[in-house]
Amino acid sequence: MKEDCVKNIQFFHRHIGPSSKERKEMLKVLKCSSIKNFVKKSIPNDVLINKKLNIPNAISEYHYLNHIHKIGKRNKIFYSYIGLGYKNTITPSVIQRNILENPGWYTSYTPYQSEISQGRLEALINFQTMISDLTGMKISNASMLDESSSAADAMFMIYCEKKINKKQNNNEFYFFVSDEVFLYTFFSIQTRCDGLGIKVIRDSYHNLKNYEHIKIFGLLLSYPSCYGEVHDYYDIIQYSKKKHISIIVTTELFSLCLLTPPGEWGADVVVGSSQSFGIPMGYGGPYAGFFSTIEKYKRFLPGRIIGISKDRMNKTAFRMSLQTREQHIKRNKATSNICTSQVLPAIMASMYAVYHGKKGLLKIAKNIHYWTKKLDLELKNKIQCVNQINQYYFDTLQIKTNFSNSIIRYFSEKKKINFQYIDKNHLTITLDETTSYSDIKRILSIFKKVDEKKYNNSLFQKKIIYDKKIYEKIPNSLKRTSNFLSHKIFNQYHSENELTRYIKRLENKDLSLNHSMIPLGSCTMKLNSPTELFSLSQREWRDIHPFSPKNQSLGYSFIINNLSKYLKNITGLSGISFQPKSGAQGEYTGLMVIKNYQKSLGEMKRNVVLIPSSSHGTNPASAIMAGMKVIFINTKTDGTIDMNDFIQKVKEYKNSLSSLMITYPSTYGIYEPDIKNIIEIIHEYKGQVYMDGANMNAQIGLIKPSTLGIDVCHLNLHKTFAIPHGGGGPGMGPICVDSHLIPFLPIHPFQKKKINKKEQILSVSSSPYGSPMILTISYAYIRLLGSYGMKKCTEISLLNANYIKEKLKNDYEILYTGKNHMVAHELVINCQEFKKIGIDVTDIAKRMIDYGFHAPTVSFPKVGCMMIEPTESESKEEIDRFIETLINIRKEIKEVEEGIFSEKENVLKNAPHSIDTLTKDHWNYPYSRKKAAYPLNWIKNRKFWTKVDRINDAYGDRNLICCCN
């Protein structure tokens, strides 16, 4: 009885959709006697493992919540004045409760289906408007991974534009980085440049003119600097323009409420972090980086751009613009590999601006600046032992001492205060929106103690008393005079009631997992349990600075160390890095690890990456960013790798072969039967094998990448390990590597590692562990499921996909099947045959909206096809509704084939049918309103009402408008 009680509260019973009875029914359809029999029929025998995963047994949700609360208490919350791009902030409760903690927002996917994404698209265009207004730039995108990767992408964008347009005759490319840029940003730039063969100069911006004998194509400045100093760059900008040097500026959003925006003094690109706009520090993330630029770069701009378009009824609507720039379409010709970005934090930051408006932001900015000036004045008037050396500043003071900082550190940490210590005699103090007079008194008390220890009190009277009236710390030439956030959206939702209702109206426009299944192939839209997310609201996880002393973040150390062990055991690999913040960034990082390893062996000429056409869409773009040459490998009609083509190309490029990038199972939804042989051949020719982990949901507990011979793979924690997609981020893409690659893993400049300095060249993130706050979600997922539950998830994800395949095979061609005509966790259906009657795959995708479903992945990995992935979390009841939807749509296609409806005027071509269209007085269509709105009876109780009709994509691209203004 006791065992039955324990069994009933096990989490996997909540997480897995089909009940035990339903699983038996599905197995019967597949003519399998048991799950064990089904797995043996589906997966090649030579890759199956027999050993149980070495991870702890599952614990109940109740016990987990107690456990994570106790672990959180190991993190010590100090008063943080460290700065370095991370600040204390106040997340308005109305935003935390209604967005961060709301599955209507955090379970949606990247807005590829614009008609059912109007809410978050509007929130993102608010974000773009906010960034463009504050930075003074023409165009902004819808978020980046963080500040350092934004800067690296800006450099890469300028480099690509100059290379493509042949603005530089020689192949010697130099990029100049000011030595007052954050160190982690410099390291990310250096890593990116190293992969591309670009030479980096790091020096004072004053010395730029000393390098006029070489061709510098780009310049990176910081405004304010990493030490808090506000510089007037007028002379250097004029020189750069004369020399055709493109200018990138990193900046801080609150400072731009008071400072002249970079766009007004000549910047070409402005990047930075929006963390200070209501996003918790979270030990380093997640938060949204931002990227704004001038119009000439719009077709090179990395990431997503949200634009304004019209639907077929001429109603204003939002959509993702210029999608043909994206990596899975342009592949090896892409100028960015961004797939996942930081949509949910960007939406939160945009709502922060909507809630406060211009007046509120100005008030906060002035308050921050006032307390910074107040502290400066108090230090000058009352403290003997220090000298504040920043002439102009916004929120950061740079303090010089004539003795070691160790004594200041001793007294400050006793009072639970953290400063940033630059060296033995310099430190900075950064204030923020939470600062009050109590903070000023607290900080002064530290320096008073040092004074008492170092100086005779009688000396205090000899200090010069400074007059407050002359205490201006922003030069007149850099005071902002231009308007910002003038659009009505930032001027009408300042009461909590109004903002709550605005957020709710936007939420109601979007389809997310709390409405229905989202069967996107290769995206793994599984359950994101609230139990896994509770830590995001716990102060001990939210308010920890990433560069605080390690003894203050022992809770995070526990999570990171244990999650490392679990993921290494799941993959069978020996090393791990959590720096990559997305799967695509994991791909890039993994390739750079391989590149640096081969360089250490003297194999500098190895730059060719072989990529089968069945691999994940971001792979070619990631390889190009790493400075590799991409060679595609053909696949056969059954979806497997063409071994003749593979062997021929391996031999052809044997002297320059760097690696193979392979997705397993492939994006065609099958387990490659020759996988072990393929990997052996690559190793025989001294290449390395990179496995894209996008489809790990079809491996865990059944297959280990290490047993296949994989050298490095990334894991999508926002797919396989339950981090919510958030409408397009945040995510995490840690990489696991074999033992020989461990010395080449990324190292953050603020981490002390006992590794040869020559190897410390790889860094891809602003923080040491990517976005650590959301690592608690994947840790929860593993602890709640345990070894048995995780294996069961893999089995059921395969079962659900094969059940769909079996049910649809009579109505749609299943493009690829593997062993025993089975698929893996996803399947590809062919919709090309309907083109002959004018129906394409987009028409089917839009018609699915009328049934209340998000379409599967459209036209990837094959044009005119759909890739379906149900995951393990969907019940048989929901899957049956999905199957019935596609079968009924096939009947609607048949009505066109039989001439009942014309090729141009039918229920698919006019889909989706918005609530406005369905409620018009006049109905001018050859089919009934009921057929349009309720094609199946169960839809009446589950109807998702779209607010717009089909959106005109071409109009939006021809008339690019990406701001509210």
N, C-alpha and C positions, 0 to 999 in steps of 0.2 A: 504493500500500500504506500509506504514511504517512498519507494523507488518510483512508483507511478506518479506520485505528486511531484517529485523532482523532475521527472521526464516531461510532465505537462507544462512546466514553467521554463523549459529550455528554449532559448531564443530562436533557434533555427526553425522551430514550429511556427513562430511568428513571421520570420523572415521569408521562408519558402512559401510560394503561393499555393501549389496544388496539395491537397490533402493526401493522405496515404491511399484512400479509396480512389481518388481521382488519378493518382499516379498509376495505379493498377489498370484503370480504364485506358489511359494513354498508352501504356505498354502493350495492352491487348491490340490496340489499333496498329501498333508497330510490329506485332507478331513476336514479341519478346516475353519470355517467361518471368524475368526479374530485371532489376536495375543492373545487377552484375552481368547478366547475359547481354543486356542492351549495350553496356559500356564496351564489352568485348567485341560486339558487332560493329561499334562505331569508331574505335580508336585502334590504330595499328599496334599489334602485340609487342613489337620491339621497343616501343617508347613508354609503355605502361610501367609504373613503379608499383612495387608490392609493399614498400615500407610506409608506415604511418608517419605523418608529419610530426616533428618534434616541437610542438607548441603546446601550451597549457590546455587542460581541459576547459570546456565552456563553463562560464559562471552565469547566474541568472541576472536579469536586468536590475533587480533590487540590490543584489550584492555588488554589481558593477558600479552603480551610482554611489554607493558607500565607498567603494574602492577608489574611484577617480576623485572623489571629494577629499579623501585622505591624502592621496598623492599630490593634489593641488596645494595642500597646506605646506608641502615641502618648498614651494616657491615663496620667497620672501619679498614682499612689496616694500620697496624703499622709495623715498622721494627722488624721482629721477630728473636730473638736470643735464643728462649726458648729451642730448641732441643727436647729432650725426644722422639727421634725417628721420628720427623717430621721437615722437613727443607724446606726453600725456594729452588726452583729449576727452571730450565729453560726448558720448553717443546719446543723442536725444532718445528718451525711452520710447517715444512714438515711432521712431525708426527701428530701434532694436526689436520691439515687440511685433511690429507690423511688417517688417521686411526680413531682418536677420533670422527671426524665430518663426517665420511663416512659410510653410511648405508650398504655398501658392507662388512664392518668389524663389525659394532655394531649390525646388525640384524641376524647374523648367530647363529647357536646353537652349543652345545657341539658336538665335531666331532666324533659322533658314526658311521656315514657313511663316512669312511675314503676317499673313492674315490672322494668325492665332498667337501673335507675339507683339501686338500693338502697344501693350502696356509697358513692357520693358524697353521696347524700341523708343517710346516717348521719353522714358526715364533716362535712356542713354543719350538721346539727342539733347536733353537737358544738361547732361554731363559734358558733352562736347561744347555746348554753348558756354557753359561755365568756364571751361578751360580756355576756349578761344577768347572770351571776354577778358579773363584775368591775365592771360599771357600777351594779349594784343596781336594774336595771329589769325590768319584767315581760316585755316582748317585744323580740326582736331579729330583724332580717332576715338574709339569707344573704350579705350583703356589698354594698358600694357602690363606686363608681369610685375615690374618694379622699376625703380629709378635707374639702376645700373644697366639693366637690359634695355631700357628705353634709350639710354645714351649710346649703347653699343649698336642698337638697331638704327639710330639716327646716323651714326658714322657709316654703317653699312649701306643705308639708303643713299647717302651723298656719294659714296664710293661707286655704287652701281649706276647712279645717274650720270656721273662723269665718265664712267667706263663705257656705258651704252651709247652715250652721245659723243664719245670720243673727244672730250674736252681736255684730255691730257695726252700728249704724244708719246711720252716714254712710259715704261712699265714700273718706274720707281714711284711708289705712292708713300707719302709721309702724312701722318696725322699728329697734330699738336694738342697736348692736354695740359691745361694749367695745373700747377702743383698745388692749387687751392681747391681742387675738386675732391670730393670724398674719395678716400683711398679705395673703397670697394668698387666705386664707379670706374676708377682708373684701371683696376685689375680686370674688370669685365671687358673694358675697351681693349686692353692689352691682349687678352685671350682671343677676342674676335679678330684683332689685327694679325696676331700670330698665325691663326689658321689661314688667313688670306694672303700672307706675305707682305702685309703693310707694316712699315716701320713707324714706331711710336716715339715721339719726343715728349718728355715730361719736364717742364721748366716753368719759371715764372712767366706770366703773360707779358711782363715788361720786356722780356728777352726775345719775343717773337721775331723782331726785326733782325736779330743776329743770325737768323736761319734763312735769309733771303736767297742764299746761293743754292738752296734745294727747293723742290716743288712740293709745297704743303697744300693738300687739297681741302683740309678741314681743321677746325679749331674748336676746342671745348673749353668753355668758361663756366664759372660758378657765380651765381648772383642771388643772395649773398654767398660769400666764400664758405668753405668748410669750417673756418674759424669764426664766422659771423661777420666779417668785414664786408661792407657794401662799397664796391668800387665803381667809379665812373669809367666805363670802357670806351669812351668816345674816340680817343686817338687810335686805339688798337682796332676798333671797328672800321674806321676810315682806311687804315692801312690794309686790313684784310679785304675790304671791298676792292681796293685798287689792285690787289694781287690775286683776285678771284678765289679767295679762300672762303669756303662756306663756314658759317658760324653757328655752332650749337651751344645752347645755354641751359644749364641745370638751374632750377629755381625752386622756391618755396611759395605755396599758394597764398598763405596769409600775408606774407611780405608784399605781395603784388597788390594788395588792397591799398598800400601806402606808397609803394615804389613805382616809378615809371616802368611799364611792362617792357620786356625785351623786344617784343614786336615793334615797338615805337622807336627803338634805337638801333635796329638793323639786324636782329637775329634772323637766321633762316629756319632754325628748328629750336623749339623750347620743350624741354622734358623735365620730369620730376616726379614727385610722390604726392598723392592726395590723402595720405594717411592722417594728416592733421585735421582733416574735415570729418571728424567724428568716428574714425576707424581705430579700434584698439591696437596697441603696439603688438600684442600677441607674440612676444619674443622674436619678432621679425616679420610677421605677416599672418594672413594675407592682407594686402591693400592694393589699390589700383595705381599703377604708374600712369602717367599721362604723356601725350605726344602731340604737339601742335606744330604746324609748319606753314609755309607760304604755298600759294596755289600751284606753282610749277612742279611741286613734288607730289601732287595728288594721286598720280597713277603709280607712284613708287612707295606711297605711304604704307608702312607695315600695319598689321592688325586690321580690325573691322572699322568701317566708316558707316555710320547710320545716316541715311539721307531721307529727304522728303519727296514723295511721289504722289501719284493719284491712283485710285482704283478704277475699275471699268465704268463706274457710275460718275466719275470725275470728282470723287470725294477725296480730300487730302488724307494721305496715309504715309506711314513710315516703313522703311525697308533697309536692309543692308545693301549699300551701294557698291558699285564697281567690283562685284564678286568675281569677275573673271581674273582679278589680280591674285586670287587665293591659291595657296600652295598646292592643293589637290587638283587644281585645274591647270595651273602653269607648270607645276612639278619642277623640273630642273631649271626652268627659266624664271622661277619666282624670286622676288626680292625680299621675301620674309617667309619664315616657316611657322608663323603664329597660327595656332588653332585655338587652344584654350587661352583666354586672357584673364581678366579680373572683373567680370561683369557685376556680380553681386556687390562687392565693395565699391565699384564705380556708381552703382545705383544708390547705395547708401550715402556716398559722398555728394551725389547730385541732390538727394533729398535734404541733406544737411544745408546746402546752399539755398534750396527752395524754402526751407523752414526759416532760416535766418534772413535771407534776402541781402541786398547790398547794405542796408543800414545795420543789420545784425552782424554781418561779417566785418564791416568797418569798425563797429564798436568793439568786437573781440580783438581785432588787429591793433587798434589803438590802445586797448587795455594791456595787451602783451608788451607793446612797445613802451608804454608808460612804466610798467613794473621793471622792465629792463633798464630804463633810464634811472628809475628810482634806486635800483640796486647799485648801479654804477656810481651814482652820486653818494650813496651811503658808504660805499667802499672807499671812495676818494676822500670823504670827509672824516671817516671814523676809523679806518683801518690803516695801520702803518706798514704792514708786511707785504703788501701787494701793489701791483700797478696794472690798471686796465689799459690795454694798448690798442684796442679798436677805435679808430677815429670816428667812423660811421658804422652803424649797425641797425638791425631790426630787433632780434630777440636773443642774441648771443653775445656774451662778453668774453674776451680773451684776457686771461689773467697771467701776468708774469710775476714770479717770485724770485728772490735772491737766495733761496735755499731749496732743499729737496722737497718735492710735493708729498713725500711719504707721511710727513707729520699732518698735513691737511687731510690726506686720505684716512689716516688713523682716526682723527677726530670726527670726520664726516661720516664714516661708516659706523662709528659708535652711535651717531644720531640718526642712523638709517637714511643717509644722504649719499647719492652718487653724482660725481662730476665726471667730465671727460678729461683724462690726463694725457696731454699731447706728448710731453717728455718730462724730464725731471724738474723743469722750471716753468712749465707752461700748462695751463688747464683752461677749459672753457666751461661756461655756465649758460645753459639754454633754458629760457622760460617759455611758458605756453599758456593756453586758455584756462588752465586750472589754477594759475598762479594768483595768489593774494598776498596781503601784507604779512600774513603768518609765514609764508615762504621766505619773504625778504628777511624777516627777523631770524628765521631758522638758519638761513645761509650766513647772515652776519655773525651769528653766535659762534659758528665754526671759526671764522677768521679772527674773532675776538679772542678765542682760546689760543690760537696760534700767536697772536700779538702778545698775550700775557706770558707765553712761554719764551718768545723770541726777543721781546723788547721791554724796556722800562716804560711803565704806564705814563710817566711824565712827558714822554715824547709825543703823546697823542695831541697835546695842545699846540704843537708846532705845525700840524697839518694845515694846508691851505683850505679855506672854506669856499666851495664853488657856488656860484650864483645860479639858481635854477632857471632864471629867465633866459640865460644865454646857452641853455643846454639843449641845443638842437642836434639830433644824431642821424638825421637824414638830410643830405645836401639838397639845396633848393633845386639844383639841376636834375635831381632824380625823384622829386616829389610827384606823385601821380596827379594828373589833372583830368585825365580822360574818364568817361563814364563806364560803368560795367553793370551787368545783370539788370539791364533796364527792361527786359521782356516781362510781360505780365505774369509769366509762370513763376518768376522769382519775387513777385510783389503781391500775391493774393492768398498764400497758404501759410500765414504766420501764426494762426491759432491752432491748437492741437486738434480740435474737432475738424477743422477744414483740411489739415494735412492728412489726418486719418482717413477721411472720406476720399481725398484725392488718391492716396495710395490704394485704397480699396477699389476705386473705379479703374485704375490701371491694372490691378491684379485680375479683375473680372474680364479683362480683354485677352488674357493669356491662358493657354492650355498648358497645364503642368501635370505631374504625376498624381496630384490629389484629385484629378478629374478622371484620367484614363491612362491606359498603357501608352508608353512612348517607345515604339519598337525600332528605334534607330540602330541600324547595323553598325558595328564597330564602336558603339557609344556606350553600351552597357548601362541603360537607365534603370537601375535596380532600386529597391527600397533604400531610403535614407532615414533610418529610424531616429526619432527624437531622442531616444536614450543615448545614441552615439553622439548627439549634438549638444547635450546639456552642458558640457565643459566650456563651450563657447560663451556662455553667459556667466561663468564663474570668474570672479575678479582675479583670483590667483593665477588664472591662465591668460587673462586679457591684458593685465597691466604690468607685464614684465618686459623690460627693455632688452633687446637682443645682445647688447654689449655690456650688460651688468655683470659683475663678478660671478663666477660659476657657482660659488657657494650660496648664491641667492636664487638659483634656478635649478635646484636639485629635483624638483618635480618634472621639469622638462627633460632633464638628463635621464631620469628613470624611463620616461615614455620613449625618448629617442633611442636609448640603449636597448630596451626590450623590443621595440618595433624593429630595430636593426636585426636583432637575433631572429625574430619571426620571419622577416622577409628573406633573409639569407637562407634560412632553412627551407622556406617555400620554393625558392629558386635553386637551392643547392650550391649557390655561389658564395665566395669568401669575403668580399668587400662590398661596401655600400656608401653612397653619398646622397644626402637629402637636399643638396643645393637646387637641382632643377625644379622649377615651379610649374612645369607642364610636361606632357608627354613629348611634344616637339622639342622642348628645351633639353629633355632627357636624351633624345636622339642626338642632338648636336653635341651635348656633353660627352656621350659615349663615344662618338666618332673622334672627338678631340683627345680623349683618353687613349684611344687606339693610335692616333697620329703621334702623340707624344711618346708612347711606348716604342713605336717603330723608329722614331727619330733617335731614341736612346740606343737603338741597335745599329745606328748608322744607315738606316733604310729610308733616307729622306725622299727618295723618288717614288715611294709607294703612295700614290694619290688617287687610284682608281677604286671606285665603289661599285660593285655589281648589285643591281636592284631588280628583282623579278617584278613583272607587271602586276602580280598579285599581292604586292606589298602595300603597306599603309600609305595613304596619300601624302603625308608630310615628309616621308623619307628623302625624296630627291632634293627638296628645298633645304633640308637640314644638312645634307651632304655638300651642297653648293656653299652654304654658309661656312662650313668647315674647310673650305678651299679644296674640295675634292672634285674629281671628274666623274660624272655619273654615266654608267653604261647599263642599259636596260637588258634584262633577260626575258626572252619570250616564254609564254606558257602555251600549253597545248589546248585543244578544244575541251578537254575534260577538266581544265583548270590547274593541272599539275605543271611543274616546271619542265620546260623542254630541255632534257638532259643533253641532247646534241648541241643545242645553242649554248647551254651553260658551259659545257666542257670546252667548246671552241673558244669562247670568250675568256675563260680562265687561262687557257694556253696562250691566247693572243696577248693578254695583258699580264702575263706571269711575272714580269720584272717590275711592274708598277702596281700590282694588285695590293690594295690596302685591306679591303674588307668586303664582306657580303652583308647586306641589310635584308633580313628576311622576317616576315610576319608569320607567326605560327600559333594556331592554325591561320591559314591565309585569309585575306579579305574576301576570297571567294567562298569562304565557309567550309573549307575542307582541310584535313590533316595531310600535309605533303608526305606521300609514301616514301620518298627517297631522302627524307630530311637528314638522316645520319650519314648517308653516303655523300650528300652535297657538302655537309660540314667537313667531313674527312678530306674531301678534295681541296677545299679552301685552305685547310691547315697544311695539307701536303705542299701547297704552293706558297706557304709562309704568309697567308692572309689571316685575318681575324674575322670572327662572326658576331655580328650585332643582331640581336633579336628584338624586334619591336614588340613591346608587351601589351599592346592594345587589346589583344585577345586572350589575356591570361585567365579570363573567366572560364575558359575551356581547358585549363591545365591544372589548376590547383588541386593537390591531393592525388591526381592521377598521373601527371607528367611533371618532371623537373627539367628546366632548361639546361642544367649542368649535365644531366645524363644524355642530352642530345649533343653536347660538345660546345655549347654556347660560351663565348668569352665575355660578352657584356649584354645586358638587356635593361630596358627601363620598365617601370611599373606605373600604370595609370591609377594612382590611388583614388582619383575621382571617377573611376569606372569600376574596376574590380573590387576596390576596398572601401566603397560606400561613401566617399566624400561627395556631397551633392554637386551637381553641375552648375547650379546657381545662374542659369541662363547663359552660360558661357564662361564660367570660372567663378571662384578660384579652383585650381587643381594642384596636383603635385605629381612630378615625374621622376622619382628617385631612380638612380641606376645601381644595379648590382653587377659586380665584376668577378672574374676568376682571380686567383691569388697573384698571378704575374702582373696584373694591371693595378693592384692596390696602390703602389707608390705613385701612380699617375692620376689618382682621383683628385677632384677639385679641392682646393684649400682656400679658405677665406682669409684675407689679410689680417683679420683680428684674431685668428686662431693660431696658437703656438703649436707647431708640429715638429717632431724630430726627424725631419726629412731633408735631404740635400737641397740647398737653396735653388739649385738649377732646376729642380723638379717642381718648385712652387710657382708655377706659371698659369695654372688653370683655375679660374674663378668665374662663375656665371650668375651669381646672385648677390643682392645687396646684403642679405643676412646669411649667417653660416649654415642654417638648416632650412633654407627656402621659406616656406610658410608654416612654421612649427605649430601654430595654434590648431590648425586643422589636422595635424598628425594624430591628435587625440581621437579623432573620428575613426581613422583606420585602426588605431590601437584598440578602440572599443569594439570594432567589427570583429577583429580576430579573437579578442578575449570572450566575446559573447557567443561566438560560434564554436571555437575550439577546433581541434583537428578533424573530428568527425563531421561537425557542421559545415566546415569549409569544403570538405570533399563532397558532401551531400549537395551543396550549392552548385558545384561544377556538374555533378551528375544531372541535376534537375534542369540546369540551363541547357544542357544537351538534349534532354528529353523534351522540353518545351519546343525547342527549335525543330526537332525531328517530327514532332506531332503536327506542327504547322505545315511542315513540308509534305507530310503524308496527306493531310486534309486538302491542300491546295493543288496537288500535282495534276489533278484532272482538269483544272481550270486555268492554270498558269504553268508555263514551262519552268521547271527548276533547272537553272542554268548549269550548276555544278553539284555533283555528289561525289563522295569518296568511297571508302570501303563499304561493301554491301549496300551501296546506294544510299548511304547515310550522309548527313551533314554534321558539322560541329555545332557550335552554339548559335550560328547564324546561317541564313540561306539567302541566295540571290534568285529572284524571279525575273523572268524576261518579259518586258512589256513592249518590245520593239515591234512585234507582229501586228500591233493595233495601229501603227502609223499609216498603214495602207488605207484606213478609213478616217484618217485625220485625228485620231486619238493618240496623244503621247503620254509619257509617264507623268508629266506635270499635271495633266488633266486628272489622272487617277489620284495623285497626291492631294490635289485641291478638293476632289469629291470626297475623300476620306474625312475631311474637316466637317462636312455636313453630317457624317455619321458619329462625330465626336472623337475622332482619332487624329493624332499627329501621324503624318506619313512616315514610313520607313526612310532610310537614307536613299536619296534619289540620284540616279545617274552616277553612282559610284558603288563599286569599282568599275562598272561598265556603263557606258552611255545607254540610256533607255531602259535601265533596269532598276529594281528596288532591292536593297539589302535589309533583311529583317532580323532583328535580334530581340527575342522576348524577355531574356534574363530568367533567373530562377524565382523571382519575386512575384511574377504574375500568376494569378489563379487560373485554373482550367476554365472557369466561367468567363473571365475576361478574355482569355485567349480564344475561346469559342466565339465570343462577340466579334473579335478582330477577324477571325476566319470567315464568319458569316458576312461581315462587311465586304471583304475582298471578293467573296463569291457573288454577292449581290451586285457589286460594281461590275463584275464580269458579265452578269446578265444585262446590265444597262449598256455595256459595250455591244453585246449581241443585238440589242434593239437598234443600234446604229447600223450594225452589219446587215440587219434584215430590212433596213429602210424605214423602220417605224418612226425614227427621228433622223433628221439630216445630220451630215458631218459637221455643219457649222452651228446648228441650233439644237443642242441636246443638254441633258442634265449634267454631263461632265464638263463640257466646254464653258458652261456658265457658273460652274462651282468655284468657290463656295458661295452659298446664298446667304447674304447677310440678313440681319433682322430688319434692316430698312427695306431691302428688296422684298422680303417675304410679307411685309405688312403694308405694302403700297396698295392704294385703292385699285389700281389697274394692274392686271396680271397678263403680260404679253408673251408668255412662253407656251410652247406646244405641249407641255406636261403640267401636271397639277401642282399647286402649292404643297400638298401633302407629299407628293413624290420628291419634291425638292427638299423639304424640311424633315419629313419622317419616313424615309424609305423603308425602315423596319420598325416594328411596333415598340420594341424596348427603348428606342431612342427618345420617345416622349418623356420618359422619366429621367433621362440622362442628357438631354439636349445641351450642347454647347453653342451659344449664340454668338456668331462672329459679328463684329461691329463694322467690318468693311468687306467689300466684294474683292474679287481677284485684283491684285495690284499690278500696275503696269511697270515692269522692271526697266524696260528700255527708256521710258520717259524719265525715270529717276536718275539714270546714268547720263542721259543727254543734258539734263538740267540739274546738276549736282548742287544741292542745298543741304548743308550738314549742320546748321545752327537754327535755333528757334527764330533768330532775327531774320 
